[in-house]
Amino acid sequence: MKARVSKRGYIVIPSSLVKEIACKPGDQIDIDERAGRIVITPIIRRSRRKARIITDKITGLPVLTVGPDAPVLTSKYVKDLLEFFP
């Protein structure tokens, strides 16, 4: 994926990547240089969303939710989180 650097040094991250890492406007990211590469990592705030218990519509059992806009919990997302918090 390609992007351009503006005259002022701004870089626009493609929206598909922003969605992939579940960033929202106002979220912070860490930018680092490693072996000549720029590495951008989202700073995950554990208290960003308030979790609550609801009743599952299908099973009728209590489940934990953080809302409809929560990131999809994929195996890749879990793996990335586990690597982020060693």
VENDA-V416694 format. One record per residue. N is the residue number from 1. NEAR is the number of other ideal C-beta (glycine too) atoms within 8 Angstrom. D_CENTER is the distance of its C-alpha to the mean C-alpha in whole Angstrom. Layout:
N&NEAR&D_CENTER, N&NEAR&D_CENTER
//
This chain:
1&5&18, 2&3&20, 3&8&20, 4&6&22, 5&6&23, 6&7&25, 7&3&28, 8&4&26, 9&6&24, 10&6&21, 11&8&18, 12&6&16, 13&8&13, 14&8&14, 15&6&12, 16&7&12, 17&9&9, 18&9&7, 19&7&7, 20&6&7, 21&7&3, 22&8&3, 23&7&5, 24&5&8, 25&3&11, 26&3&12, 27&9&9, 28&5&10, 29&9&10, 30&8&12, 31&6&15, 32&7&17, 33&6&20, 34&6&21, 35&3&24, 36&4&24, 37&6&20, 38&6&18, 39&8&15, 40&8&11, 41&8&9, 42&11&6, 43&8&8, 44&7&7, 45&6&10, 46&4&11, 47&5&13, 48&5&11, 49&7&12, 50&5&16, 51&7&17, 52&7&20, 53&7&22, 54&7&24, 55&7&26, 56&9&25, 57&3&27, 58&4&28, 59&4&29, 60&5&30, 61&6&28, 62&6&26, 63&8&22, 64&6&19, 65&9&17, 66&8&14, 67&6&15, 68&3&15, 69&3&12, 70&8&10, 71&5&7, 72&5&10, 73&5&11, 74&6&12, 75&5&14, 76&6&12, 77&11&8, 78&9&11, 79&8&13, 80&8&10, 81&9&9, 82&7&13, 83&7&14, 84&8&11, 85&5&14, 86&3&17
//
